[in-house]
Amino acid sequence: MKTASVKPMQEIIRDGLWKDNPIFRQILGICSTLAVTNLVLNTFVMCTALTLVTALSCWTVSLLRSWTPRNIRMMVQTLIIAFYVIIVDVVLKAYWPDMSRSLGPYVGLIITNCIVMGRCEAFAGSNPPGAAFWDGFFNGLGYSAVLLVIAVIREGLGMGTFCGWPLPYFSTHWDKWIIMVMPPGGFFVLACVIWACRSIRPREVKQ
């Protein structure tokens, strides 16, 4: 496969965390954004799993790019992603079964997450393994940062807790907004976070 000019590390970091953030810039991975962000702990585990899978999948796709026929590259990428997802799923079931049951099918659905496949296709297939790994890693961190912000808001307003621990004010004086831990609350908070992030983004310099 054709090799692109390698991005500087600072550009990879900036693009993954902010400029091309998967959530508020590309609007990818929305299913998991809405599904697991009602609890901070669940969100943290999901974000860790997706970040690891994205980084390792991109690294592996980049390693194999010279030997992967272009006409079957999508199938190869899917198999690579599935391999890492299965490892994460098995480890969770073995060492943290309660969390595995709490997340349900959403860990397995990382296989179909647009963020992972998108980075494998757009970057890893035409860049060296080191750059591909960090691109996947920082895109995973960008995804994680947005999800954790949403989860803190939803759990705090909806349950008055943080990671299951009661918050001093919210657990005693706050009339809990149950809608925040329901799907409509997820849509509302996601929309507010996207609006806020896009509002504070520096304006593009006109050519």
MITORRO-479153 format. One record per residue (C-alpha): residue in three letters; x, y, z. Coordinates in nm, 2 decimals, decimal comma. Layout:
residues N
+---------+--------+--------+--------+
! residuo !     c1 !     c2 !     c3 !
+---------+--------+--------+--------+
!     Ala !      X !      Y !      Z !
...
+---------+--------+--------+--------+
end
This chain:
residues 207
+---------+--------+--------+--------+
! residuo !     c1 !     c2 !     c3 !
+---------+--------+--------+--------+
!     Met !   0,00 !   0,00 !   0,00 !
!     Lys !   0,10 !   0,36 !  -0,06 !
!     Thr !   0,28 !   0,52 !   0,23 !
!     Ala !   0,19 !   0,88 !   0,32 !
!     Ser !   0,42 !   1,14 !   0,47 !
!     Val !   0,43 !   1,09 !   0,84 !
!     Lys !   0,25 !   1,35 !   1,05 !
!     Pro !   0,45 !   1,51 !   1,33 !
!     Met !   0,37 !   1,38 !   1,68 !
!     Gln !   0,22 !   1,71 !   1,79 !
!     Glu !  -0,02 !   1,71 !   1,50 !
!     Ile !  -0,13 !   1,35 !   1,57 !
!     Ile !  -0,20 !   1,45 !   1,93 !
!     Arg !  -0,38 !   1,77 !   1,84 !
!     Asp !  -0,59 !   1,59 !   1,57 !
!     Gly !  -0,69 !   1,30 !   1,80 !
!     Leu !  -0,77 !   1,51 !   2,11 !
!     Trp !  -0,92 !   1,82 !   1,95 !
!     Lys !  -0,91 !   1,91 !   1,58 !
!     Asp !  -1,05 !   1,58 !   1,45 !
!     Asn !  -1,20 !   1,45 !   1,77 !
!     Pro !  -1,41 !   1,14 !   1,69 !
!     Ile !  -1,71 !   1,26 !   1,89 !
!     Phe !  -1,76 !   1,63 !   1,85 !
!     Arg !  -1,59 !   1,68 !   1,51 !
!     Gln !  -1,66 !   1,35 !   1,32 !
!     Ile !  -1,97 !   1,24 !   1,51 !
!     Leu !  -1,85 !   0,88 !   1,53 !
!     Gly !  -1,91 !   0,62 !   1,80 !
!     Ile !  -2,24 !   0,77 !   1,91 !
!     Cys !  -2,40 !   0,43 !   2,00 !
!     Ser !  -2,16 !   0,37 !   2,28 !
!     Thr !  -2,17 !   0,73 !   2,37 !
!     Leu !  -2,54 !   0,71 !   2,45 !
!     Ala !  -2,53 !   0,35 !   2,58 !
!     Val !  -2,27 !   0,34 !   2,86 !
!     Thr !  -2,24 !   0,70 !   2,98 !
!     Asn !  -2,51 !   0,68 !   3,26 !
!     Leu !  -2,23 !   0,56 !   3,49 !
!     Val !  -1,88 !   0,69 !   3,52 !
!     Leu !  -1,72 !   0,36 !   3,60 !
!     Asn !  -1,88 !   0,18 !   3,31 !
!     Thr !  -1,77 !   0,46 !   3,08 !
!     Phe !  -1,41 !   0,45 !   3,21 !
!     Val !  -1,39 !   0,07 !   3,14 !
!     Met !  -1,55 !   0,11 !   2,80 !
!     Cys !  -1,31 !   0,40 !   2,71 !
!     Thr !  -1,01 !   0,20 !   2,82 !
!     Ala !  -1,12 !  -0,10 !   2,61 !
!     Leu !  -1,18 !   0,11 !   2,30 !
!     Thr !  -0,85 !   0,30 !   2,33 !
!     Leu !  -0,65 !  -0,02 !   2,37 !
!     Val !  -0,83 !  -0,19 !   2,08 !
!     Thr !  -0,79 !   0,12 !   1,85 !
!     Ala !  -0,42 !   0,16 !   1,92 !
!     Leu !  -0,33 !  -0,20 !   1,89 !
!     Ser !  -0,55 !  -0,26 !   1,58 !
!     Cys !  -0,40 !   0,04 !   1,40 !
!     Trp !  -0,05 !  -0,08 !   1,49 !
!     Thr !  -0,12 !  -0,43 !   1,36 !
!     Val !  -0,29 !  -0,30 !   1,04 !
!     Ser !   0,01 !  -0,08 !   0,97 !
!     Leu !   0,25 !  -0,38 !   1,03 !
!     Leu !   0,06 !  -0,59 !   0,78 !
!     Arg !  -0,02 !  -0,32 !   0,52 !
!     Ser !   0,24 !  -0,43 !   0,27 !
!     Trp !   0,11 !  -0,79 !   0,27 !
!     Thr !  -0,26 !  -0,71 !   0,27 !
!     Pro !  -0,42 !  -0,72 !  -0,08 !
!     Arg !  -0,62 !  -0,40 !  -0,12 !
!     Asn !  -0,94 !  -0,57 !  -0,23 !
!     Ile !  -0,97 !  -0,76 !   0,10 !
!     Arg !  -0,82 !  -0,50 !   0,33 !
!     Met !  -1,16 !  -0,43 !   0,51 !
!     Met !  -1,20 !  -0,79 !   0,60 !
!     Val !  -0,85 !  -0,81 !   0,73 !
!     Gln !  -0,90 !  -0,50 !   0,94 !
!     Thr !  -1,22 !  -0,64 !   1,08 !
!     Leu !  -1,05 !  -0,96 !   1,18 !
!     Ile !  -0,77 !  -0,78 !   1,35 !
!     Ile !  -1,01 !  -0,56 !   1,54 !
!     Ala !  -1,22 !  -0,86 !   1,64 !
!     Phe !  -0,90 !  -1,04 !   1,77 !
!     Tyr !  -0,83 !  -0,76 !   2,02 !
!     Val !  -1,19 !  -0,71 !   2,11 !
!     Ile !  -1,22 !  -1,08 !   2,20 !
!     Ile !  -0,91 !  -1,06 !   2,42 !
!     Val !  -1,06 !  -0,76 !   2,61 !
!     Asp !  -1,40 !  -0,93 !   2,64 !
!     Val !  -1,24 !  -1,26 !   2,77 !
!     Val !  -1,02 !  -1,07 !   3,02 !
!     Leu !  -1,32 !  -0,88 !   3,15 !
!     Lys !  -1,53 !  -1,19 !   3,19 !
!     Ala !  -1,25 !  -1,37 !   3,37 !
!     Tyr !  -1,13 !  -1,10 !   3,61 !
!     Trp !  -1,43 !  -0,86 !   3,64 !
!     Pro !  -1,75 !  -1,05 !   3,56 !
!     Asp !  -1,98 !  -0,79 !   3,72 !
!     Met !  -1,85 !  -0,52 !   3,49 !
!     Ser !  -1,87 !  -0,76 !   3,19 !
!     Arg !  -2,24 !  -0,82 !   3,27 !
!     Ser !  -2,30 !  -0,45 !   3,33 !
!     Leu !  -2,16 !  -0,35 !   2,99 !
!     Gly !  -2,34 !  -0,64 !   2,82 !
!     Pro !  -2,29 !  -0,65 !   2,44 !
!     Tyr !  -2,13 !  -0,31 !   2,41 !
!     Val !  -1,77 !  -0,44 !   2,45 !
!     Gly !  -1,83 !  -0,69 !   2,16 !
!     Leu !  -1,98 !  -0,41 !   1,95 !
!     Ile !  -1,64 !  -0,23 !   1,95 !
!     Ile !  -1,57 !  -0,45 !   1,65 !
!     Thr !  -1,83 !  -0,24 !   1,45 !
!     Asn !  -1,73 !   0,10 !   1,61 !
!     Cys !  -1,67 !   0,35 !   1,33 !
!     Ile !  -1,38 !   0,51 !   1,52 !
!     Val !  -1,16 !   0,19 !   1,51 !
!     Met !  -1,24 !   0,10 !   1,15 !
!     Gly !  -1,20 !   0,47 !   1,04 !
!     Arg !  -0,85 !   0,51 !   1,19 !
!     Cys !  -0,74 !   0,17 !   1,05 !
!     Glu !  -0,86 !   0,27 !   0,70 !
!     Ala !  -0,78 !   0,64 !   0,70 !
!     Phe !  -0,44 !   0,64 !   0,87 !
!     Ala !  -0,29 !   0,30 !   0,97 !
!     Gly !  -0,31 !   0,16 !   0,61 !
!     Ser !  -0,07 !   0,42 !   0,48 !
!     Asn !   0,15 !   0,51 !   0,77 !
!     Pro !   0,43 !   0,34 !   0,97 !
!     Pro !   0,34 !   0,13 !   1,28 !
!     Gly !   0,46 !   0,38 !   1,54 !
!     Ala !   0,26 !   0,67 !   1,40 !
!     Ala !  -0,04 !   0,44 !   1,35 !
!     Phe !  -0,03 !   0,33 !   1,72 !
!     Trp !  -0,02 !   0,68 !   1,85 !
!     Asp !  -0,29 !   0,80 !   1,61 !
!     Gly !  -0,52 !   0,52 !   1,74 !
!     Phe !  -0,42 !   0,59 !   2,10 !
!     Phe !  -0,49 !   0,96 !   2,09 !
!     Asn !  -0,81 !   0,92 !   1,89 !
!     Gly !  -0,92 !   0,68 !   2,17 !
!     Leu !  -0,82 !   0,94 !   2,43 !
!     Gly !  -1,02 !   1,21 !   2,25 !
!     Tyr !  -1,32 !   0,98 !   2,25 !
!     Ser !  -1,27 !   0,89 !   2,62 !
!     Ala !  -1,24 !   1,26 !   2,73 !
!     Val !  -1,58 !   1,35 !   2,58 !
!     Leu !  -1,75 !   1,03 !   2,71 !
!     Leu !  -1,62 !   1,08 !   3,06 !
!     Val !  -1,75 !   1,44 !   3,07 !
!     Ile !  -2,09 !   1,32 !   2,96 !
!     Ala !  -2,09 !   1,04 !   3,22 !
!     Val !  -1,99 !   1,27 !   3,50 !
!     Ile !  -2,28 !   1,51 !   3,41 !
!     Arg !  -2,53 !   1,23 !   3,37 !
!     Glu !  -2,45 !   1,03 !   3,68 !
!     Gly !  -2,42 !   1,34 !   3,89 !
!     Leu !  -2,75 !   1,50 !   3,79 !
!     Gly !  -2,93 !   1,16 !   3,75 !
!     Met !  -2,81 !   0,98 !   4,06 !
!     Gly !  -2,62 !   1,23 !   4,27 !
!     Thr !  -2,32 !   1,01 !   4,27 !
!     Phe !  -1,97 !   0,98 !   4,12 !
!     Cys !  -1,85 !   0,62 !   4,05 !
!     Gly !  -2,12 !   0,51 !   4,29 !
!     Trp !  -2,00 !   0,74 !   4,57 !
!     Pro !  -2,25 !   1,00 !   4,69 !
!     Leu !  -2,17 !   1,36 !   4,60 !
!     Pro !  -2,20 !   1,60 !   4,91 !
!     Tyr !  -2,45 !   1,84 !   4,76 !
!     Phe !  -2,62 !   1,63 !   4,49 !
!     Ser !  -2,70 !   1,34 !   4,72 !
!     Thr !  -2,87 !   1,55 !   4,99 !
!     His !  -3,02 !   1,87 !   4,83 !
!     Trp !  -3,05 !   1,78 !   4,47 !
!     Asp !  -3,38 !   1,65 !   4,33 !
!     Lys !  -3,24 !   1,38 !   4,10 !
!     Trp !  -3,32 !   1,41 !   3,73 !
!     Ile !  -3,39 !   1,05 !   3,64 !
!     Ile !  -3,42 !   1,14 !   3,28 !
!     Met !  -3,04 !   1,20 !   3,28 !
!     Val !  -2,97 !   0,83 !   3,31 !
!     Met !  -3,22 !   0,75 !   3,04 !
!     Pro !  -3,15 !   0,76 !   2,66 !
!     Pro !  -3,31 !   1,11 !   2,61 !
!     Gly !  -3,07 !   1,25 !   2,88 !
!     Gly !  -2,78 !   1,10 !   2,69 !
!     Phe !  -2,89 !   1,28 !   2,37 !
!     Phe !  -2,94 !   1,61 !   2,55 !
!     Val !  -2,60 !   1,61 !   2,72 !
!     Leu !  -2,42 !   1,49 !   2,41 !
!     Ala !  -2,57 !   1,77 !   2,21 !
!     Cys !  -2,47 !   2,03 !   2,48 !
!     Val !  -2,11 !   1,89 !   2,49 !
!     Ile !  -2,08 !   1,90 !   2,11 !
!     Trp !  -2,22 !   2,26 !   2,10 !
!     Ala !  -1,98 !   2,37 !   2,38 !
!     Cys !  -1,67 !   2,21 !   2,22 !
!     Arg !  -1,75 !   2,35 !   1,88 !
!     Ser !  -1,82 !   2,70 !   2,02 !
!     Ile !  -1,48 !   2,73 !   2,19 !
!     Arg !  -1,29 !   2,59 !   1,89 !
!     Pro !  -1,07 !   2,86 !   1,73 !
!     Arg !  -1,21 !   2,99 !   1,40 !
!     Glu !  -1,05 !   2,87 !   1,08 !
!     Val !  -0,81 !   3,11 !   0,92 !
!     Lys !  -0,95 !   3,23 !   0,59 !
!     Gln !  -0,73 !   3,16 !   0,29 !
+---------+--------+--------+--------+
end
